Amino acid sequence: MASTIRRRAVSAGRELSSAYAPDEAIPLGGYATLAGLYAGGVGAFALAARRAGVRLPERLSPFDLLLIAAATHKASRLIAKDKITSFVRAPFTRRKEATTASEVMDEPRGHGLALAVGELAACPFCLAAWVAGGLLCGYVAAPRATRLVAGGLTAVAASDWLQYAWSSTQQTVEG
């Protein structure tokens, strides 16, 4: 019974995908699974926080917003582009090329959910919503610890910009 339902769902997913993008293999079922995991995770956190009596902050201060934004940027790039985090992406991506500043360009591989995960893992823009969601959940549950982690990631992001400024200045001076 379960295998019949699964076969029908896979078949329906292929039909929808081919109708949506006839010339591409778009993993709509994988996207739906990932979106469901994200929504389910946020929902589970909200329910657990409510049951534990955790109150949402009245507002997010401009400082905390900037801190979380910079930390989201850096964490997303670390996951999606850093050489050292390749082991996280490797089951779902293939190395396309090494770029500047110890970053790499990976391309998704596989089919279905694996391809969708590969697309997510290799895209800092796509990962940003997941990272921001995690940081905001942390901000609600443990604001001091989350500010500390976000502060560390923000310091690394600022350091990156200073490294680029130094390199650019050095190239200008040296001609």
Secondary structure in CASP SS format (residue, H / E / C, confidence):
PFRMAT SS
TARGET T0000
AUTHOR 0000-0000-0000
METHOD secondary structure of the structure
MODEL  1
M C 1.00
A H 1.00
S H 1.00
T H 1.00
I H 1.00
R H 1.00
R H 1.00
R H 1.00
A H 1.00
V H 1.00
S H 1.00
A H 1.00
G H 1.00
R H 1.00
E H 1.00
L H 1.00
S H 1.00
S H 1.00
A H 1.00
Y H 1.00
A C 1.00
P C 1.00
D C 1.00
E C 1.00
A C 1.00
I C 1.00
P C 1.00
L H 1.00
G H 1.00
G H 1.00
Y H 1.00
A H 1.00
T H 1.00
L H 1.00
A H 1.00
G H 1.00
L H 1.00
Y H 1.00
A H 1.00
G H 1.00
G H 1.00
V H 1.00
G H 1.00
A H 1.00
F H 1.00
A H 1.00
L H 1.00
A H 1.00
A H 1.00
R H 1.00
R H 1.00
A C 1.00
G C 1.00
V C 1.00
R C 1.00
L C 1.00
P C 1.00
E C 1.00
R C 1.00
L C 1.00
S C 1.00
P H 1.00
F H 1.00
D H 1.00
L H 1.00
L H 1.00
L H 1.00
I H 1.00
A H 1.00
A H 1.00
A H 1.00
T H 1.00
H H 1.00
K H 1.00
A H 1.00
S H 1.00
R H 1.00
L H 1.00
I H 1.00
A H 1.00
K H 1.00
D E 1.00
K C 1.00
I C 1.00
T C 1.00
S H 1.00
F H 1.00
V H 1.00
R H 1.00
A C 1.00
P C 1.00
F C 1.00
T E 1.00
R E 1.00
R E 1.00
K E 1.00
E E 1.00
A E 1.00
T C 1.00
T C 1.00
A C 1.00
S C 1.00
E E 1.00
V E 1.00
M E 1.00
D E 1.00
E E 1.00
P E 1.00
R C 1.00
G C 1.00
H C 1.00
G H 1.00
L H 1.00
A H 1.00
L H 1.00
A H 1.00
V H 1.00
G H 1.00
E H 1.00
L H 1.00
A H 1.00
A C 1.00
C C 1.00
P H 1.00
F H 1.00
C H 1.00
L H 1.00
A H 1.00
A H 1.00
W H 1.00
V H 1.00
A H 1.00
G H 1.00
G H 1.00
L H 1.00
L H 1.00
C H 1.00
G H 1.00
Y H 1.00
V H 1.00
A H 1.00
A C 1.00
P H 1.00
R H 1.00
A H 1.00
T H 1.00
R H 1.00
L H 1.00
V H 1.00
A H 1.00
G H 1.00
G H 1.00
L H 1.00
T H 1.00
A H 1.00
V H 1.00
A H 1.00
A H 1.00
S H 1.00
D H 1.00
W H 1.00
L H 1.00
Q H 1.00
Y H 1.00
A H 1.00
W H 1.00
S H 1.00
S H 1.00
T H 1.00
Q H 1.00
Q H 1.00
T H 1.00
V H 1.00
E H 1.00
G C 1.00
END
